[in-house]
């Protein structure tokens, strides 16, 4: 019944988008608040999964979102003290490119 194709479809594993993992204590979060932060960045939650990390004893929440660039969502989560354990996205994205350009401009101005 639960073959690989079924699980891929159920969790949108093959769909485009980013994956974000948030690790926290079970008492430290409201799922509705985290989802609102994600949606405030014009992202949709495609799937959600949670598990307990055996090493830390903390809860890990995995969100599959429909955006290729997860960095605005990650910044929002961190700003509201939801520690992002990791995130995966497809490629280097415009925020990183813009940060590099700003760094180069500041370096040029300091000369």
N, C-alpha and C positions, 0 to 999 in steps of 0.2 A: 504493500500500500504506500509506504513512504520511500519512494525511490528518489534518485538524484534529480530527475526532471521535475517531479512534483515539488520537492523542496526548493529548487531554483525558482519555479514559478510562484510558489507561496511567499517566498521572501524577496522576490524581485532581484535575485542575485545577478541575472544576466542583463538587467536594464541599465541604461546610462544613468550616471549620477555618482554621488560620493557616499562614503561610509564614515560615520562618526561614532566613536566610542567614548562614553562618559562614565567615569568610575566614581562612586560615592557610597556613603553609608545609606542604609535603607531608610533611615529617618530623615535624611537631608534633602529630600526632593519632592516636588509635585510634578507629576508627569504632564499635567495640563500646562504648567508654567514653561517647562522645557519645550514642549511642542509649540506653544505660542511664540517663544523666542525664535524657533526655527522658522515658523511661518511669517514672522515679522520681517525676515530677510528674504521674502518672496520665494521660499522653498516649500516643497510639500514632502511630507513623510510618506515614503512609499512602503516601508516596512519597519517593524520595530521588533527587537528581540532582547531579552535580558537573561543574565545568568550570574551566579555567585562565583567570584574569583576565589579559588581554594587557597591561594597563597596569601592574599590580603584579607579575605573574609568580607570584602566589599562587593557591592552590586555593580555590575557592568551593564550599561544600557547601550545597545547598538541601534543606530538609526541609519536607514538607507534613505537618502534624500534625492530629489530630482535635479539638483544643480550639479554641474561639473566642478564648479569652484566652491569649495566648502569653507574657505577662509572667512567670509563675513559671518557665517553661522558660528564657526569656532570662536571668533572674537566675541560675539554676543554671549555665548555660553560662558566663556571665561570671565567676561565682565560681570556676570551675575553669579560668580563663584561656583560654576559647574565645571570641575576639572576634566578636560578632554584628555583621555588616555592616549588616543591616537586618532588620526583621520587619514583616509585614503581618497585621493582624487586622481583623475586621469593624467594630468600634465601640469607643467608650470603655467600659472595663470596670470591674468592681467594685474592682480594686486601685487604679486611678486615682481613683475616687470616694472610696475610703477614705483615700487619701493626701491628697486635698483636704480632707476632713473633719478629719483629724488636724492639717493645717496651720492650718485655721480655729480649731480648739480651742487650739492653741499660741498663736496670735495673740490669742485671747480671754483666755487666762490671763496673757499678758504685759501686758495693759491694766491 
